[in-house]
Amino acid sequence: YEIRNCDWSSDVCSSDLPVVIGSQLVFLVGSLVAAFAGSIWGIILGRALQGAGAVASTLMALLADVTREENRSKAMASVGASIGVSFALSLVLGPVVTGWAGLQGLFLTIAALAAMGLALAAWVVPYPVATARQHAGPSRAVLGEVIRDPQLLRLDAGVLVLHFILTASFMAVPRVLADDLGIPRESHGVIYGWLLGGSFVAMIPMLVFAE
């Protein structure tokens, strides 16, 4: 995977890295659109572009291409842990950054982080040689079975409801803390941090029970 001068029209190189770079560009543009938006519609457009640029599955595929098999599980675990830590830090530091630099400063910070990720993907990550995955084409029959699978449909519905409740909470909880309880918005991060830490502790018995 050290080869960098690849003929992208052939099957020599994996196509995962160009997809990751393109998605980072979309995410960066979305962050800038949200940062300089003059209305809620501009922020919605920017957030939609950010979501379109989030391709964690392709990132995992790229990771599988550039790591040896004996190190792959550790690499996957590292990425998963970094996503969890980033989510926790965003809840704690997001209100701090917004209180200091405003909503525009928050999105500009995200844009700067996206630019760093884009630079790493473009100049640091090696171009991987394509693996056997490239010969597996899409199958309409298999896709139809997946879409109609009852267990997956229940899982999809559960994830939809969970994300809906989570998004609704993010809309309602800050208003309750600021307007009803009189807690400054820049102090919300401390509350979110304690709640997040407590939820991790409370989650452990549930995980043990589920296992």
N, C-alpha and C positions, 0 to 999 in steps of 0.2 A: 504493500500500500504506500510505498514511498514514491511511486511514479507520479509526477505532477504534470507533465506534458501529455495529456490524454487526448485521444481522438474521440470526442463525445458522440460522433455519428456511428461509432462502432460499439461493440459489446465489451470493450476492454475495461471501461471504467463504470463505476456505479453512478446512477443518476440521483442518489440521495443528496449529495452535497449541493448541487445546483438548486434543488428544491428548498433546502434549508436556507441557503443564501437568499433566494427569492422571497421566501416567507419572512425573513428578517427585514428585508427592504419594505415589504407591505406593512409589517408591524411598526417600523420606524416612521413611515409615512402616516400611518394612523395615529401615532403618538403626537406628531407635529400638527396634524389636522385638529385633534382634540385640544392641543395646547393653545392654538391660535383661533379657536372657534369663538364666534360672537354670539352664539345662541345654543340652546340645548340640543337643537338638531345637528349642529356641527359636532358637538360632543358625542352624540349618538353615532354619527357617521364615523368619527375617529375610533370609537370603541368597536364598531363593527369591523373596521379595517384591522384593528389590533387582533380581534378574534379570528379573522381570516388568516392572519399571519402566524397563528399559533399551531404548529405542526409537531407536537411532541412525538407522535407515532413515527414520523419520518426521522426525527432526531434519534430515536431508539434504533431504527434500522441502520442509520449511519454509524451509530456507536457499535453495533454488531459487526459492521464491516471493518472498522479500524482497530478492533481489539482482538487479542488472541482468545481462543475458546476457554482457556483456563482462567482468564482474567475477566471474562464477559459478565459473569454474575456480579462480581464486585463493582464493575463499572456501572451496570444497570442500577445496583443498589445506591451507588454514589449519586447518580442523577436523581433517583427518586427521593433520596434524603435532601438533596439541594432544593428540590421543588417544595418539599414540606417546610424546610427552614425559610425559604423565600416567602412562602405564604404567611408564616408566622411573623416574620420581620415586617412584611408589608402592612399587617394589621397594626403593629406597634409603631412603626416609623412613618406610615402614611399620614396620620393626623399631625405628626410633628412637622414633616416637610410642608404639608398644606398650610399649617399655621404660620410657618416661617416665610414661605415663598408663594403661597396662594395655590389655587388649582392649576394655574398655568405652569407654575414652577414644578408641581408634581408631575405633570405630563412631560415637561422638558427633562426632568430627571429620568423618567422612563425612556424618553427618546435617546438620552445620552447612554443609558445602559444598553439599549438596542443597538446603537452604533458600535459600542464595544463588542457586543456579541457578533455583529456583522463583520467587524475587522478580524476577530478570532476565526470565524468560519472561513473567511476568504484567504487569510494569509498564514494561519497557524495549523488548522486541521488538515491532515494529509488527504489527498485524493485517493479514495479506496478503489481497489479493483473489484469489479462486480462479482458477486457470488452466484450460486445456483438459483437464487431468488428471481433473477431476471428472466428465467425461462418459464416461470409460472404465470401464465396469462389469466385475465379475468374470466370467470365462468358464470354465465347467466343463470344456469341451473343451480349452482351452489349459492349464488347471491340470493336467488329466490327462496331457497331453503333457510338461509340465515335470516332474511327479513320476516319470514312467517314463523320462525321458531317461537313457541309459546314461552319458554323460559327466558329467552332474550327479550321478548316483548315485555314481560313482567319486569325484567331488569331495566329496560329503557324507561318504562313508566315510573319506576322507583327513582331513577336518577333525575328524570324530568321534575318530579314533585320535590325532590330534595333540593335541586338547584333553584326551583321557583321559591321555595320557602327561604333558602339562604339569601337570594337576591332581595326578597321582600324584607327580610330582617335587616339587610344593609341599608334599605331605604328608611325603615321605621326606627330602628334602635338609635341612630345618631340624633334624630329629632327628639326622641324621648329623653335622652341624656342631656341634650342642650336646652330644650325648651321647657320640659316638665321638671327636670331635676337641677337645672341651672349649672351643669358641669361644662366648662369651656371645651370647645371642640379640640383644641390642641392637647387636652389632657385625656382624650378618649383612648389614645393608644395604650396608656397604662392599664386602663380597665380591660381592654381587649386582650392585653398580654396575660393578665391574671386569669381571665376567663378561658383563654386558649390553653394555658398551662394546666388549669383545673380539669378541662375537658380531656386532655391527654391522660391525666392520672385516672379519671373516671372511666376512660375507655379501656384500660388494661384489663379489668375483670371481665368486661364484655367480650374482649378478644379471646381471653382464656376460656370462657364459657362457650364461645362459638367454635373454638378448636375442638 
